[in-house]
Amino acid sequence: MKEVLYTIPLNDAFNENGECPFCAIERNVEQDLLDFVLGSSASYMEADIRAVTDAEGFCRPHFKKMFAYGNTLGNAWILKTHYMRVNEEFKKEKKHFSESKGSLFKKNSDSANSMSAWIKKREGSCYICKRFDETYERYMATFFHMYENDRDFVSRLKESKGFCLSHFGDIVECADKYLNEKQRKEFFTIIFDLMETSLERLQEDVSWMVEKFDYRNKDADWKNSKDAIQRGMQKLKGGIYD
């Protein structure tokens, strides 16, 4: 199948030959989103963009990554107007909480959780997470499109190191959506065998790392175990440990 624009990132991720191409996709897409929010495009200066980030906010992991990004002015602008939105909402929630209870400190089971519900709603909202989820869904659709239409891609899939368990779960779930029964039977055979081999390989790599700490093996070859901890953690939970 001829490579087109929307297949390039997925092909590039497989070319990295890491423990999970979708972890590479996740890293790259997240970086693109951080660049959009805080990079040279200065989207944080655009009122329409900031209106959305004010409303949706950011989760704790992405706030930490935004801080690590290093754009002090950009982060300050985002926080300035976001705080205006949060304080406005807080005052409304406080008023509702107080009025519905009669007293701010009087117990009333019908309204006791209104403030908590607002906070939980905010905690579950993140501008970057939402855009990532939308993009991730398109990459998952592209993955199955390539599986159905590109035999070379199927060969590369078979020769890959598999996926992390998290993304593997998404792939298994999405197979019901994108493949028919006959296709699923072949597909599941490929990826389940691939994952079994991959998980056993990681177990061997981690086990050999432990053995290398035995003084009797101090001069033995490390084999593939030097980065076994990073790869082992990634295979179980996802993410890339640079």
ROSE-4610 file (N, C-alpha, C; in Angstrom, 1 decimal, always signed):
// ROSE-4610
residu = [M/M/M/K/K/K/E/E/E/V/V/V/L/L/L/Y/Y/Y/T/T/T/I/I/I/P/P/P/L/L/L/N/N/N/D/D/D/A/A/A/F/F/F/N/N/N/E/E/E/N/N/N/G/G/G/E/E/E/C/C/C/P/P/P/F/F/F/C/C/C/A/A/A/I/I/I/E/E/E/R/R/R/N/N/N/V/V/V/E/E/E/Q/Q/Q/D/D/D/L/L/L/L/L/L/D/D/D/F/F/F/V/V/V/L/L/L/G/G/G/S/S/S/S/S/S/A/A/A/S/S/S/Y/Y/Y/M/M/M/E/E/E/A/A/A/D/D/D/I/I/I/R/R/R/A/A/A/V/V/V/T/T/T/D/D/D/A/A/A/E/E/E/G/G/G/F/F/F/C/C/C/R/R/R/P/P/P/H/H/H/F/F/F/K/K/K/K/K/K/M/M/M/F/F/F/A/A/A/Y/Y/Y/G/G/G/N/N/N/T/T/T/L/L/L/G/G/G/N/N/N/A/A/A/W/W/W/I/I/I/L/L/L/K/K/K/T/T/T/H/H/H/Y/Y/Y/M/M/M/R/R/R/V/V/V/N/N/N/E/E/E/E/E/E/F/F/F/K/K/K/K/K/K/E/E/E/K/K/K/K/K/K/H/H/H/F/F/F/S/S/S/E/E/E/S/S/S/K/K/K/G/G/G/S/S/S/L/L/L/F/F/F/K/K/K/K/K/K/N/N/N/S/S/S/D/D/D/S/S/S/A/A/A/N/N/N/S/S/S/M/M/M/S/S/S/A/A/A/W/W/W/I/I/I/K/K/K/K/K/K/R/R/R/E/E/E/G/G/G/S/S/S/C/C/C/Y/Y/Y/I/I/I/C/C/C/K/K/K/R/R/R/F/F/F/D/D/D/E/E/E/T/T/T/Y/Y/Y/E/E/E/R/R/R/Y/Y/Y/M/M/M/A/A/A/T/T/T/F/F/F/F/F/F/H/H/H/M/M/M/Y/Y/Y/E/E/E/N/N/N/D/D/D/R/R/R/D/D/D/F/F/F/V/V/V/S/S/S/R/R/R/L/L/L/K/K/K/E/E/E/S/S/S/K/K/K/G/G/G/F/F/F/C/C/C/L/L/L/S/S/S/H/H/H/F/F/F/G/G/G/D/D/D/I/I/I/V/V/V/E/E/E/C/C/C/A/A/A/D/D/D/K/K/K/Y/Y/Y/L/L/L/N/N/N/E/E/E/K/K/K/Q/Q/Q/R/R/R/K/K/K/E/E/E/F/F/F/F/F/F/T/T/T/I/I/I/I/I/I/F/F/F/D/D/D/L/L/L/M/M/M/E/E/E/T/T/T/S/S/S/L/L/L/E/E/E/R/R/R/L/L/L/Q/Q/Q/E/E/E/D/D/D/V/V/V/S/S/S/W/W/W/M/M/M/V/V/V/E/E/E/K/K/K/F/F/F/D/D/D/Y/Y/Y/R/R/R/N/N/N/K/K/K/D/D/D/A/A/A/D/D/D/W/W/W/K/K/K/N/N/N/S/S/S/K/K/K/D/D/D/A/A/A/I/I/I/Q/Q/Q/R/R/R/G/G/G/M/M/M/Q/Q/Q/K/K/K/L/L/L/K/K/K/G/G/G/G/G/G/I/I/I/Y/Y/Y/D/D/D]
num = [1/1/1/2/2/2/3/3/3/4/4/4/5/5/5/6/6/6/7/7/7/8/8/8/9/9/9/10/10/10/11/11/11/12/12/12/13/13/13/14/14/14/15/15/15/16/16/16/17/17/17/18/18/18/19/19/19/20/20/20/21/21/21/22/22/22/23/23/23/24/24/24/25/25/25/26/26/26/27/27/27/28/28/28/29/29/29/30/30/30/31/31/31/32/32/32/33/33/33/34/34/34/35/35/35/36/36/36/37/37/37/38/38/38/39/39/39/40/40/40/41/41/41/42/42/42/43/43/43/44/44/44/45/45/45/46/46/46/47/47/47/48/48/48/49/49/49/50/50/50/51/51/51/52/52/52/53/53/53/54/54/54/55/55/55/56/56/56/57/57/57/58/58/58/59/59/59/60/60/60/61/61/61/62/62/62/63/63/63/64/64/64/65/65/65/66/66/66/67/67/67/68/68/68/69/69/69/70/70/70/71/71/71/72/72/72/73/73/73/74/74/74/75/75/75/76/76/76/77/77/77/78/78/78/79/79/79/80/80/80/81/81/81/82/82/82/83/83/83/84/84/84/85/85/85/86/86/86/87/87/87/88/88/88/89/89/89/90/90/90/91/91/91/92/92/92/93/93/93/94/94/94/95/95/95/96/96/96/97/97/97/98/98/98/99/99/99/100/100/100/101/101/101/102/102/102/103/103/103/104/104/104/105/105/105/106/106/106/107/107/107/108/108/108/109/109/109/110/110/110/111/111/111/112/112/112/113/113/113/114/114/114/115/115/115/116/116/116/117/117/117/118/118/118/119/119/119/120/120/120/121/121/121/122/122/122/123/123/123/124/124/124/125/125/125/126/126/126/127/127/127/128/128/128/129/129/129/130/130/130/131/131/131/132/132/132/133/133/133/134/134/134/135/135/135/136/136/136/137/137/137/138/138/138/139/139/139/140/140/140/141/141/141/142/142/142/143/143/143/144/144/144/145/145/145/146/146/146/147/147/147/148/148/148/149/149/149/150/150/150/151/151/151/152/152/152/153/153/153/154/154/154/155/155/155/156/156/156/157/157/157/158/158/158/159/159/159/160/160/160/161/161/161/162/162/162/163/163/163/164/164/164/165/165/165/166/166/166/167/167/167/168/168/168/169/169/169/170/170/170/171/171/171/172/172/172/173/173/173/174/174/174/175/175/175/176/176/176/177/177/177/178/178/178/179/179/179/180/180/180/181/181/181/182/182/182/183/183/183/184/184/184/185/185/185/186/186/186/187/187/187/188/188/188/189/189/189/190/190/190/191/191/191/192/192/192/193/193/193/194/194/194/195/195/195/196/196/196/197/197/197/198/198/198/199/199/199/200/200/200/201/201/201/202/202/202/203/203/203/204/204/204/205/205/205/206/206/206/207/207/207/208/208/208/209/209/209/210/210/210/211/211/211/212/212/212/213/213/213/214/214/214/215/215/215/216/216/216/217/217/217/218/218/218/219/219/219/220/220/220/221/221/221/222/222/222/223/223/223/224/224/224/225/225/225/226/226/226/227/227/227/228/228/228/229/229/229/230/230/230/231/231/231/232/232/232/233/233/233/234/234/234/235/235/235/236/236/236/237/237/237/238/238/238/239/239/239/240/240/240/241/241/241/242/242/242]
x = [+0.9/+0.0/+0.9/+0.6/+1.4/+1.2/+2.3/+2.2/+1.6/+0.6/+0.0/+0.2/-0.2/+0.1/-0.4/-1.6/-2.1/-1.5/-0.8/-0.2/+1.3/+1.9/+3.3/+3.6/+2.9/+3.2/+3.2/+2.2/+2.1/+3.3/+3.6/+4.8/+6.0/+6.2/+7.4/+7.4/+6.3/+6.2/+6.7/+6.3/+6.7/+8.2/+8.7/+10.1/+11.0/+10.5/+11.3/+11.6/+10.8/+11.0/+11.1/+10.3/+10.2/+9.2/+9.0/+8.1/+6.7/+6.3/+4.9/+4.8/+4.4/+4.4/+3.3/+2.3/+1.3/+1.8/+2.7/+3.4/+4.2/+4.8/+5.5/+4.5/+3.4/+2.4/+1.9/+1.7/+1.2/+2.2/+3.5/+4.5/+4.5/+4.5/+4.6/+3.4/+2.2/+1.0/+0.9/+1.3/+1.2/+2.2/+3.4/+4.4/+3.8/+3.2/+2.6/+1.5/+0.7/-0.3/+0.3/+1.4/+2.1/+2.7/+3.2/+3.8/+2.7/+1.5/+0.4/+0.0/-0.1/-0.6/+0.4/+1.7/+2.7/+3.9/+3.9/+5.0/+5.0/+5.8/+6.0/+4.8/+3.7/+2.5/+1.8/+2.1/+1.5/+0.0/-0.5/-2.0/-2.6/-1.7/-2.2/-2.6/-2.1/-2.5/-3.8/-4.3/-5.6/-6.8/-7.6/-8.8/-9.7/-9.9/-10.8/-10.2/-8.9/-8.2/-8.3/-7.9/-7.9/-9.3/-10.3/-11.7/-11.9/-11.4/-11.6/-10.7/-9.5/-8.6/-9.1/-9.7/-10.3/-11.4/-12.2/-13.4/-13.0/-12.0/-11.7/-10.5/-9.6/-8.5/-7.6/-6.8/-5.7/-5.7/-5.3/-5.1/-3.8/-3.6/-2.3/-1.1/-1.1/+0.1/+0.4/-0.6/-0.3/+0.1/-0.4/+0.1/+1.6/+2.0/+3.4/+4.2/+3.7/+4.4/+4.5/+3.4/+3.4/+4.4/+4.5/+5.5/+6.9/+7.1/+8.4/+8.7/+7.7/+7.9/+8.8/+8.5/+9.4/+9.0/+7.8/+7.3/+6.5/+7.3/+6.7/+5.5/+5.7/+4.7/+3.4/+3.6/+2.5/+1.7/+2.4/+1.7/+1.0/+1.6/+1.0/-0.3/-0.2/-1.4/-2.6/-2.2/-3.2/-3.8/-3.0/-3.4/-4.2/-3.8/-4.5/-6.0/-6.3/-7.8/-8.5/-7.7/-8.3/-8.7/-7.9/-8.3/-9.6/-9.7/-10.9/-12.1/-12.0/-13.1/-13.4/-12.4/-12.5/-13.1/-12.6/-13.2/-14.6/-15.0/-16.4/-17.3/-16.8/-17.6/-17.6/-16.5/-16.5/-17.5/-17.6/-18.5/-20.0/-20.3/-21.6/-21.9/-20.9/-21.0/-21.1/-20.4/-20.5/-21.8/-22.4/-23.7/-24.8/-24.7/-25.7/-25.5/-24.3/-24.1/-24.6/-24.4/-24.8/-26.4/-27.0/-28.4/-29.2/-28.7/-29.4/-29.3/-28.3/-28.1/-28.7/-29.1/-29.6/-28.4/-27.5/-26.3/-25.1/-24.0/-22.8/-22.3/-22.6/-22.0/-23.1/-24.3/-25.4/-25.4/-25.6/-25.5/-26.9/-26.8/-28.0/-27.5/-27.9/-27.5/-27.8/-28.9/-29.4/-28.4/-27.7/-26.9/-25.5/-25.1/-23.8/-22.7/-23.0/-21.9/-21.9/-22.6/-22.6/-21.3/-20.6/-19.3/-18.3/-18.4/-17.5/-17.7/-19.0/-19.3/-18.7/-18.7/-18.1/-16.6/-16.0/-14.5/-14.2/-14.9/-14.6/-14.8/-15.8/-16.0/-14.8/-14.3/-13.1/-11.9/-11.7/-10.6/-10.6/-11.8/-11.9/-11.8/-11.5/-11.5/-10.1/-9.6/-8.3/-8.3/-7.9/-7.8/-6.9/-5.8/-4.8/-5.3/-5.8/-6.3/-7.4/-8.3/-9.5/-9.0/-8.1/-7.6/-6.8/-6.0/-5.3/-6.2/-7.3/-8.2/-8.8/-9.2/-9.7/-8.7/-7.4/-6.4/-6.1/-6.0/-5.7/-6.7/-8.0/-9.1/-8.8/-8.4/-8.1/-6.9/-5.9/-4.7/-5.1/-6.0/-6.5/-7.2/-8.0/-8.7/-7.7/-6.7/-5.7/-4.9/-4.7/-4.0/-4.8/-6.1/-6.9/-7.1/-7.1/-7.2/-5.9/-4.8/-3.5/-3.4/-4.0/-4.0/-4.8/-5.9/-6.8/-6.3/-5.5/-5.2/-3.7/-2.8/-1.4/-0.7/-0.4/+0.1/+1.6/+2.3/+3.6/+3.5/+2.4/+2.2/+2.0/+1.2/+0.9/+2.2/+3.1/+4.4/+5.2/+5.2/+5.9/+5.3/+4.0/+3.3/+3.8/+3.9/+4.3/+5.7/+6.6/+8.0/+8.3/+7.2/+7.4/+7.6/+7.8/+7.9/+6.6/+5.5/+4.2/+3.8/+3.0/+2.5/+2.5/+2.4/+2.2/+0.8/+0.6/-0.7/-1.8/-1.6/-2.7/-3.2/-2.2/-2.6/-3.1/-2.5/-3.0/-4.5/-4.9/-6.3/-7.2/-6.7/-7.5/-7.6/-6.5/-6.5/-7.5/-7.5/-8.4/-9.8/-10.1/-11.4/-11.9/-11.0/-11.4/-11.5/-10.9/-11.0/-12.4/-13.3/-14.7/-15.4/-14.9/-15.5/-15.0/-13.7/-13.1/-13.0/-13.1/-12.8/-14.1/-14.3/-15.4/-14.9/-15.8/-15.4/-14.3/-14.2/-13.1/-11.8/-11.8/-10.6/-10.1/-11.1/-10.7/-10.0/-10.5/-9.9/-8.4/-8.1/-6.7/-5.9/-6.5/-5.9/-5.5/-6.5/-6.2/-5.1/-5.1/-4.0/-2.6/-2.5/-1.3/-0.9/-1.8/-1.4/-1.3/-2.1/-2.0/-0.7/-0.3/+1.0/+2.2/+2.0/+3.0/+3.2/+2.1/+2.2/+2.7/+2.3/+2.9/+4.4/+4.9/+6.3/+7.0/+6.3/+6.9/+7.0/+5.9/+5.9/+7.0/+7.1/+8.1/+9.5/+9.7/+11.0/+11.4/+10.4/+10.6/+10.9/+10.2/+10.5/+11.9/+12.4/+13.8/+14.8/+14.5/+15.4/+15.6/+14.4/+14.4/+15.1/+14.8/+15.4/+17.0/+17.4/+18.9/+19.5/+18.8/+19.3/+19.6/+18.6/+18.8/+20.0/+20.2/+21.3/+22.6/+22.6/+23.9/+24.4/+23.6/+24.0/+24.7/+24.6/+25.3/+26.8/+27.7/+29.1/+29.7/+29.0/+29.5/+29.2/+28.4/+28.0/+28.5/+29.4/+29.9/+30.6/+31.2/+31.9/+31.0/+29.8/+29.0/+28.3/+27.9/+27.3/+25.9/+25.7/+24.4/+23.2/+23.5/+22.5/+21.6/+20.3/+19.4/+18.8/+19.5/+18.9/+19.3/+20.2/+20.6/+19.5/+18.5/+17.4/+16.1/+16.2/+15.1/+14.0/+14.5/+13.6/+12.6/+13.2/+12.4/+11.4/+11.9/+11.1/+10.1/+10.5/+9.6/+8.4/+8.7/+7.6/+6.7/+7.3/+6.5/+5.6/+6.1/+5.2/+4.0/+4.2/+3.1/+2.1/+2.6/+1.7/+1.7/+2.6/+2.6/+3.6/+3.8/+4.7/+6.1/+6.9/+8.3/+9.2/+10.1/+11.0/+12.3/+12.5/+13.7/+14.8]
y = [-1.2/+0.0/+1.2/+2.2/+3.4/+4.2/+4.7/+5.5/+6.9/+7.2/+8.5/+9.3/+10.5/+11.4/+10.8/+10.3/+9.8/+8.5/+7.8/+6.5/+6.7/+7.9/+8.1/+8.0/+8.7/+8.6/+7.2/+6.4/+5.0/+4.2/+4.4/+3.7/+4.1/+5.4/+5.9/+5.2/+5.1/+4.5/+3.0/+2.3/+0.9/+0.8/+1.8/+1.8/+2.0/+2.6/+2.7/+1.4/+0.4/-1.0/-1.0/-0.2/-0.3/-1.3/-1.2/-2.2/-2.0/-0.8/-0.5/+0.7/+0.5/+1.7/+2.7/+2.3/+3.2/+4.1/+3.6/+4.4/+5.6/+5.2/+6.2/+7.3/+6.8/+7.7/+8.6/+8.0/+8.8/+9.9/+9.5/+10.5/+11.6/+11.3/+12.3/+13.2/+12.6/+13.4/+14.4/+13.8/+14.7/+15.8/+15.6/+16.6/+17.7/+17.2/+18.2/+19.0/+18.4/+19.2/+20.2/+19.8/+20.7/+21.9/+21.6/+22.6/+23.6/+23.0/+23.9/+24.8/+24.2/+25.0/+26.1/+25.7/+26.6/+27.0/+26.4/+26.6/+28.0/+28.0/+29.3/+29.8/+29.0/+29.5/+30.4/+30.4/+31.3/+31.2/+30.0/+29.8/+30.3/+30.3/+30.8/+32.3/+33.0/+34.4/+34.6/+33.5/+33.6/+33.4/+34.4/+34.4/+33.2/+32.7/+31.6/+30.3/+30.2/+29.0/+29.0/+30.1/+30.2/+30.1/+30.5/+30.3/+28.8/+28.0/+26.5/+26.0/+26.4/+25.9/+26.4/+27.6/+28.1/+27.1/+26.7/+25.9/+24.4/+23.9/+22.5/+22.2/+23.2/+23.0/+21.9/+21.5/+20.5/+19.5/+18.3/+17.3/+17.5/+16.8/+17.0/+16.6/+15.4/+15.1/+16.1/+16.7/+17.6/+19.0/+19.4/+20.6/+20.5/+19.3/+19.1/+19.2/+18.6/+18.6/+20.0/+20.8/+22.2/+23.0/+22.7/+23.4/+23.1/+21.8/+21.3/+21.8/+22.2/+22.7/+24.0/+24.8/+25.9/+27.3/+27.4/+28.7/+29.4/+30.2/+30.9/+31.8/+32.6/+33.6/+32.8/+31.8/+31.0/+30.4/+29.8/+29.2/+30.2/+31.4/+32.4/+32.9/+33.1/+33.6/+32.6/+31.3/+30.2/+30.2/+30.3/+30.2/+31.5/+32.6/+33.9/+33.8/+33.5/+33.5/+32.2/+31.1/+29.9/+30.1/+30.8/+31.1/+32.0/+32.9/+33.8/+32.9/+31.9/+31.0/+30.1/+29.6/+28.7/+29.5/+30.7/+31.5/+31.9/+32.2/+32.5/+31.2/+30.1/+28.9/+28.5/+28.7/+28.4/+29.2/+30.5/+31.3/+30.9/+30.5/+29.9/+28.7/+27.8/+26.5/+26.7/+27.7/+28.0/+28.5/+29.4/+29.9/+28.8/+28.0/+26.9/+26.0/+25.6/+24.7/+25.3/+26.6/+27.3/+27.4/+27.8/+28.1/+26.8/+25.7/+24.4/+23.8/+24.1/+23.5/+24.4/+25.6/+26.5/+27.1/+26.3/+26.8/+26.1/+26.8/+26.2/+25.0/+24.9/+23.8/+22.8/+23.0/+22.1/+20.9/+19.7/+18.5/+18.3/+18.0/+17.7/+16.7/+15.5/+14.5/+14.8/+15.5/+15.8/+16.7/+17.6/+18.6/+18.6/+17.6/+17.6/+17.4/+16.8/+16.5/+17.4/+18.5/+19.3/+20.0/+20.4/+21.0/+19.9/+18.8/+17.6/+17.2/+17.2/+16.8/+17.8/+19.1/+20.1/+19.9/+19.6/+19.4/+18.2/+17.1/+15.9/+16.1/+16.9/+17.2/+17.9/+18.9/+19.6/+18.7/+17.8/+16.9/+16.0/+15.7/+14.7/+15.4/+16.7/+17.5/+18.0/+17.7/+18.2/+18.5/+19.7/+20.1/+19.1/+18.8/+18.0/+16.5/+16.0/+14.6/+14.5/+15.4/+15.3/+15.3/+16.2/+16.3/+15.0/+14.5/+13.3/+12.1/+12.0/+10.9/+10.9/+12.1/+12.3/+11.8/+12.2/+11.8/+10.4/+9.8/+8.4/+7.5/+7.9/+7.1/+7.1/+8.2/+8.2/+7.3/+7.3/+6.4/+4.9/+4.6/+3.3/+2.8/+3.7/+3.4/+3.2/+4.0/+3.9/+2.6/+2.2/+0.9/-0.3/-0.3/-1.4/-1.2/+0.0/+0.2/-0.3/-0.1/-0.6/-2.1/-2.7/-4.1/-4.8/-4.2/-4.7/-4.6/-3.5/-3.1/-3.2/-3.5/-3.4/-4.7/-5.6/-6.9/-6.7/-5.7/-5.4/-5.0/-4.2/-3.8/-4.9/-5.9/-7.1/-7.9/-7.9/-8.6/-7.8/-6.5/-5.7/-5.9/-6.0/-6.2/-7.5/-8.6/-9.9/-9.9/-9.0/-9.0/-7.9/-7.2/-6.2/-6.8/-6.0/-6.4/-6.4/-6.2/-6.2/-4.8/-4.8/-3.6/-3.7/-2.5/-2.5/-3.1/-3.6/-4.2/-3.2/-2.0/-1.0/-0.8/-0.6/-0.4/-1.7/-2.8/-4.1/-4.3/-3.9/-4.0/-3.1/-1.9/-1.1/-1.7/-2.3/-3.0/-4.1/-5.0/-6.1/-5.6/-4.6/-4.0/-3.5/-2.7/-2.0/-3.0/-4.2/-5.2/-5.5/-5.6/-5.9/-4.8/-3.6/-2.5/-2.4/-2.8/-2.6/-3.8/-5.0/-6.2/-7.1/-7.9/-8.9/-10.1/-11.1/-12.3/-13.1/-13.2/-13.9/-13.2/-11.9/-11.1/-11.1/-11.1/-11.1/-12.4/-13.5/-14.8/-14.8/-14.3/-14.3/-13.2/-12.1/-11.0/-11.4/-12.0/-12.4/-13.4/-14.3/-15.3/-14.7/-13.7/-12.9/-12.2/-11.4/-10.5/-11.2/-12.3/-13.0/-13.8/-14.4/-15.1/-14.1/-12.9/-11.9/-11.4/-11.1/-10.7/-11.7/-13.0/-14.0/-14.1/-14.0/-14.1/-12.8/-11.7/-10.4/-10.4/-10.9/-10.9/-11.9/-13.0/-14.0/-13.4/-12.7/-12.1/-11.1/-10.2/-9.3/-10.0/-11.0/-11.8/-12.3/-12.8/-13.3/-12.2/-11.0/-9.9/-9.4/-9.2/-8.8/-9.8/-11.1/-12.2/-12.2/-11.9/-11.9/-10.7/-9.6/-8.4/-8.8/-9.5/-9.9/-10.8/-11.7/-12.7/-12.0/-10.9/-10.1/-9.5/-9.4/-8.8/-9.9/-11.1/-12.2/-12.1/-12.1/-11.9/-12.9/-14.1/-15.1/-14.7/-13.8/-13.3/-11.9/-11.4/-10.0/-9.8/-10.9/-10.7/-11.3/-11.7/-12.3/-11.1/-11.5/-10.5/-10.0/-8.7/-8.2/-8.7/-9.2/-9.6/-8.4/-8.6/-7.5/-6.9/-7.0/-6.6/-5.3/-4.5/-3.3/-2.3/-2.3/-1.4/-2.2/-3.3/-4.2/-3.6/-2.8/-2.2/-1.2/-0.3/+0.7/+0.0/-1.0/-1.7/-2.6/-3.2/-4.0/-3.2/-2.0/-1.2/-0.7/-0.3/+0.2/-0.9/-2.2/-3.3/-3.5/-3.3/-3.5/-2.4/-1.1/+0.0/+1.1/+0.9/+2.0/+3.1/+4.0/+5.1/+4.8/+5.8/+5.6/+6.2/+5.4/+5.8/+6.2/+7.5/+8.0/+8.1]
z = [+0.0/+0.0/+0.0/-0.9/-1.0/+0.3/+0.8/+2.0/+1.7/+2.6/+2.5/+3.8/+3.8/+4.9/+6.2/+6.3/+7.6/+8.0/+7.2/+7.6/+8.0/+7.7/+8.0/+9.5/+10.4/+11.8/+12.3/+11.9/+12.4/+11.8/+10.6/+10.0/+10.8/+11.1/+11.8/+13.2/+13.8/+15.2/+15.1/+14.1/+13.9/+13.6/+12.9/+12.5/+13.7/+14.8/+16.0/+16.6/+16.3/+16.8/+18.3/+19.0/+20.4/+21.0/+22.3/+22.9/+22.5/+22.1/+21.7/+20.8/+19.5/+18.6/+19.1/+19.8/+20.2/+21.4/+22.1/+23.1/+22.4/+21.3/+20.5/+20.0/+19.5/+19.0/+20.1/+21.2/+22.4/+22.8/+22.8/+23.1/+22.1/+20.8/+19.8/+19.7/+19.8/+19.8/+21.0/+22.2/+23.4/+23.2/+22.7/+22.5/+21.5/+20.5/+19.5/+20.2/+21.1/+21.8/+22.7/+23.4/+24.3/+23.5/+22.3/+21.4/+21.0/+20.7/+20.3/+21.4/+22.6/+23.8/+24.2/+24.2/+24.8/+23.8/+22.6/+21.7/+21.0/+19.9/+19.2/+18.5/+18.3/+17.7/+18.6/+19.9/+20.9/+20.9/+20.9/+20.9/+22.2/+23.3/+24.6/+24.5/+23.5/+23.3/+22.6/+22.0/+21.2/+22.2/+22.2/+23.1/+22.9/+21.7/+21.5/+22.0/+21.9/+22.4/+23.9/+24.5/+25.9/+26.6/+25.8/+26.3/+26.5/+25.6/+25.8/+26.9/+27.0/+28.0/+29.4/+29.4/+30.7/+31.1/+30.2/+30.6/+30.9/+30.1/+30.3/+31.3/+31.4/+32.3/+31.9/+32.8/+32.5/+33.7/+33.5/+34.5/+35.2/+36.3/+37.1/+36.2/+35.6/+34.8/+33.7/+33.0/+32.0/+32.5/+33.7/+34.3/+34.6/+35.1/+35.4/+34.1/+33.0/+31.8/+31.2/+31.4/+31.0/+31.7/+33.0/+33.8/+33.3/+33.1/+32.6/+31.2/+30.4/+29.1/+29.1/+30.1/+30.3/+29.8/+29.3/+28.9/+30.0/+30.7/+31.9/+31.6/+30.5/+30.1/+29.7/+28.9/+28.4/+29.5/+30.4/+31.6/+32.4/+32.6/+33.4/+32.7/+31.4/+30.7/+30.8/+30.7/+30.8/+32.2/+33.2/+34.6/+34.9/+34.4/+34.7/+34.4/+33.2/+32.8/+33.3/+33.4/+33.9/+35.4/+36.2/+37.5/+37.6/+36.6/+36.6/+36.4/+35.5/+35.3/+36.5/+37.1/+38.3/+39.5/+39.7/+40.8/+40.6/+39.4/+39.1/+39.4/+38.9/+39.1/+40.6/+41.3/+42.7/+43.5/+43.2/+43.9/+43.7/+42.5/+42.2/+42.9/+43.0/+43.7/+45.2/+45.7/+47.1/+47.5/+46.6/+46.9/+46.8/+45.8/+45.7/+46.9/+47.3/+48.4/+49.7/+49.9/+51.1/+51.2/+50.1/+50.0/+50.2/+49.5/+49.5/+50.9/+51.6/+53.0/+54.1/+53.7/+54.8/+55.6/+55.9/+56.6/+55.9/+55.8/+55.1/+55.8/+57.1/+57.8/+58.3/+58.0/+58.4/+57.5/+58.1/+57.3/+56.6/+55.3/+54.5/+53.4/+53.4/+52.5/+51.1/+50.9/+49.5/+48.7/+49.5/+48.8/+49.2/+50.1/+50.7/+49.7/+48.5/+47.6/+46.4/+46.4/+45.2/+44.9/+45.9/+45.7/+45.3/+46.0/+45.6/+44.1/+43.7/+42.3/+41.3/+41.7/+40.8/+40.7/+41.8/+41.8/+41.0/+41.2/+40.5/+39.0/+38.6/+37.2/+36.6/+37.4/+37.0/+36.9/+37.9/+37.9/+36.7/+36.2/+35.1/+33.7/+33.7/+32.5/+32.2/+30.9/+30.5/+29.0/+28.7/+27.3/+26.5/+27.0/+26.2/+26.2/+27.3/+27.2/+26.2/+26.2/+25.3/+23.8/+23.5/+22.1/+21.8/+22.8/+22.5/+22.2/+23.0/+22.8/+21.4/+21.0/+19.6/+18.6/+18.7/+17.8/+17.9/+19.1/+19.3/+18.6/+18.7/+18.0/+16.5/+15.9/+14.5/+14.1/+15.0/+14.8/+14.9/+15.8/+15.9/+14.7/+14.1/+12.9/+11.7/+11.7/+10.7/+10.8/+12.0/+12.3/+11.6/+11.8/+11.3/+9.8/+9.3/+7.8/+7.2/+7.8/+7.2/+7.3/+8.4/+8.6/+7.5/+7.1/+6.1/+4.7/+4.5/+3.1/+2.7/+3.7/+3.4/+4.0/+3.1/+3.5/+4.1/+3.6/+4.1/+5.5/+5.8/+7.2/+8.1/+7.6/+8.4/+8.7/+7.7/+8.0/+9.0/+9.0/+9.9/+11.3/+11.4/+12.7/+13.3/+12.5/+13.0/+13.5/+12.9/+13.2/+14.3/+14.8/+15.8/+17.2/+18.2/+19.6/+20.3/+19.6/+20.2/+20.8/+21.8/+22.4/+23.9/+24.5/+26.0/+26.3/+27.5/+27.8/+27.7/+28.0/+28.0/+26.5/+25.6/+24.2/+23.6/+24.0/+23.5/+23.8/+25.0/+25.4/+24.5/+24.1/+23.2/+21.9/+21.4/+20.1/+20.0/+21.1/+21.1/+21.1/+21.9/+22.0/+20.6/+20.0/+18.7/+17.6/+17.7/+16.6/+16.3/+17.4/+17.2/+16.3/+16.4/+15.6/+14.2/+13.9/+12.6/+11.8/+12.3/+11.6/+11.6/+10.6/+10.6/+11.3/+11.4/+12.2/+11.7/+10.4/+9.7/+9.9/+9.8/+9.9/+11.4/+12.3/+13.7/+14.1/+13.6/+13.9/+13.5/+12.3/+11.9/+12.7/+12.9/+13.6/+15.1/+15.8/+17.2/+17.3/+16.3/+16.3/+16.2/+15.3/+15.2/+16.4/+16.9/+18.0/+19.4/+19.6/+20.9/+20.9/+19.8/+19.7/+19.9/+19.3/+19.3/+20.8/+21.5/+22.8/+23.8/+23.6/+24.4/+24.3/+23.1/+22.9/+23.5/+23.3/+23.8/+25.3/+26.0/+27.5/+28.0/+27.4/+27.8/+27.6/+26.5/+26.3/+27.4/+27.8/+28.8/+30.1/+30.4/+31.6/+31.6/+30.5/+30.4/+30.6/+30.0/+30.1/+31.5/+32.2/+33.6/+34.5/+34.2/+35.0/+34.9/+33.7/+33.4/+34.1/+34.1/+34.8/+36.3/+36.9/+38.3/+38.5/+37.5/+37.6/+37.4/+36.7/+36.4/+37.7/+38.8/+40.0/+40.9/+40.4/+41.1/+40.7/+41.7/+41.4/+40.4/+40.4/+39.5/+38.0/+37.8/+36.4/+36.1/+36.9/+36.7/+35.4/+34.8/+33.5/+32.4/+32.7/+31.6/+30.8/+29.6/+28.7/+29.3/+29.1/+29.6/+28.7/+27.5/+26.6/+26.3/+26.4/+26.2/+27.4/+28.5/+29.8/+30.4/+29.7/+30.3/+30.5/+29.6/+29.8/+30.1/+30.7/+30.9/+31.9/+32.8/+33.8/+33.0/+32.2/+31.5/+30.6/+29.8/+28.8/+29.6/+30.7/+31.4/+32.0/+32.5/+33.1/+31.9/+30.8/+29.7/+29.2/+29.1/+28.6/+29.4/+30.7/+31.7/+31.7/+31.7/+31.9/+30.8/+29.8/+28.8/+29.2/+28.2/+28.4/+28.0/+27.7/+27.3/+28.3/+28.8/+29.9/+29.3/+29.0/+28.4/+29.4]
